[in-house]
């Protein structure tokens, strides 16, 4: 419970209508995609950067903790007010596309803009914003930057950090800072934007984002390749890329997930479909698209591909993508609760990583269907358990821990795109040495000495 | 002068043969490309990361300042031991290409590897490392990372930071840290690699670099476009890019520089050649190369281009590039000393920026020939003065300061690729607010509380 005097002070800053502590608001701002709940003590809707600055300065002075929040669509609890205090909700007012600079091909947006709204807006202007997290329909760009969101197109086009040219942000003491410029190159001063990206709202509150845009590629096709086994498919992934293929997306679905799709969606696939690779290629000229398709097809065939389909028009492309887009809901045939992690390994180790992950599943008696962004080595591992069975839940978490250890031992990472937040905080010691953790703590302290910004996240 | 007991301690760490304090070494390690000189008290050649760790820990304990150094080819004094102490010279031992991982398309190198050595090595394997600073023949990758070096190919392929996947580094207290992974995606923990890039050796000593490689594009052509005026050429730059062109390089040479080239090199150019754009396009298929050439040509013609030449083979390409490669030495026809700055502005403001820069030159009576990386908005501004005339030198520096103010007012940056170092440190207040400078100081303190690493650089 926050003292009433604090609420009064907040109302003085942002107006009576933009501060709430009623039960309805507390519930509405208590959850995210992890389905874990923590109620805040109050929700504040800042109207602009100046509001953010004043609120932070006040909270810093009075040791009130703050959790910045976009759409609350994160998978690791980054937007959960785990220690109560204030939720700073950016989606109500700070949701404007401020400028599309056609001449310099960039967009300036507020953090509450929904990813897909920007994508649609710039595509109408012949431009292209590539980062497309699965949450693109509802996640905000502020959240995307804070978690360094990836997506399907990362194989060719990279992730959110590759598009952030500049940020404006507010430090916990209320200081407004600019980081980066509306220029392609800028090496003056520390790369503050670089450290704010993926910092999960623990260092500063982002108030404005300048994003690089690309010309929209003119031609594209989709492909689906069928492999007899996951091993074949995973070998095909890194070998085709090393052979010079540069697909926009290269998604995979493993044997268990393929089986679940057949069962749940009735999708017709070849008898021997043990694994699928699905993706897009694009280019400015049709010959580049043809080159990409040919490079993929040749390399896939050398690695046991039994069928290679190419979709020419929108309808065919949607059919090819149907399986991938719906796989997440299908795997529930293996268990009522999905313990879903987004580990990432060097691409050449995908075959071995999957073999070992299945072994861990077998040891505990769980099905572990996997799918995801094979083109960049980022796979979604789903340990399927009976959610009503305490023993299974506990074993499931043990399996996850073993998977994390395996991945780190292979030179991989706990998270390719979801972040650490609360859910993966207990595993930070697997991934980082005590010296590395100390450096994180030192960085946190430099930005936020009173630890008011999103405390408890990332193990900090 | 360092106390002899310190030298003894260093020799115990790295061996007698790797610590020097004789005059010859002090002179050899006193300079960089700024032609400013500061002698250190000793030069140490660490053999490996362990040596670096022990030396740093010792210096941290005894408050001995350290300047890490690669090739000493920087333009802003980043590698100069401005406060004496130790130069930590990485080029002698820590100069190995540790691994080329063909399957994951990445290189792991020590900081003392020369940029061009890596480029050549990976090109023989069909791969491609794009960042190509003008110093590529001698600058080291550790220096490239520390300054976030750019180059000609940045227009299409980006700069050093776009290729750094992971770093190993040593903090001033001797702690060895890893930042990033051998994976495309990694969002676990703070983006420490992101803040080490461009930190000019002030936060940690980089001991290992993992760099992303690309498949080598199969086809390329070079172009040269002649414009009647700088204004035409600068308009053509941003308009062609907004029209969808994606050239590898788009370099410009202004009227004064063109005149100097004609005079000094006797290069034949059309009578009305007021400004040139020179560059490369590439692709996996010839049609993509043709598409790029056509897009450029159409857009250039709409902006007054009077001649457009395309070079097909290596010999023709070298001819086209001859003017650009030699322009730097030609502009000395306008003055014995060149005050050379590498400002960067949003590309659409290039025409206006150049107009204003020439006005500043006129005001002081100096020729200011400009050339550089127009495709990314990064231009090399050369205020030409008589180096033996104190008044001219002093006025020249005033002109530079006015140019910096102009650029910052236009949303640009003091440095597109050379860094701040010592030379631009006096101008940090033009570019950054006191809150931003405070944040830089806080970051510095978090990494290096005793201020032993490269003190005085970046105004810190």
Interface residues (C-beta under 8 A of the other chain):
Chain A: X101 X102 X103 X104 X105 X126 X147 X148 X150 X154 X155 X159 X161 X162 X171 X175 X176 X177 X178 X179 X181 X182 X183 X184 X185 X186 X187 X188 X189 X190 X191 X192 X194 X195 X197 X198 X199 X203 X215 X238 X239 X241 X242 X243 X244 X246 X283 X284 X285 X286 X287 X288 X290 X291 X292 X344 X345 X346 X347 X348 X373 X376 X377 X378 X411 X412 X413 X414 X415 X416 X417 X418 X419 X420 X424 X428 X431 X432 X433 X435 X436 X438 X439 X440 X442 X443 X445 X446 X447 X458
Chain B: X101 X102 X103 X104 X105 X126 X147 X148 X150 X154 X155 X159 X161 X162 X171 X175 X176 X177 X178 X179 X181 X182 X183 X184 X185 X186 X187 X188 X189 X190 X191 X192 X194 X195 X197 X198 X199 X203 X215 X238 X239 X241 X242 X243 X244 X246 X283 X284 X285 X286 X287 X288 X290 X291 X292 X344 X345 X346 X347 X348 X373 X376 X377 X378 X411 X412 X413 X414 X415 X416 X417 X418 X419 X420 X424 X428 X431 X432 X433 X435 X436 X438 X439 X440 X442 X443 X445 X446 X447 X458
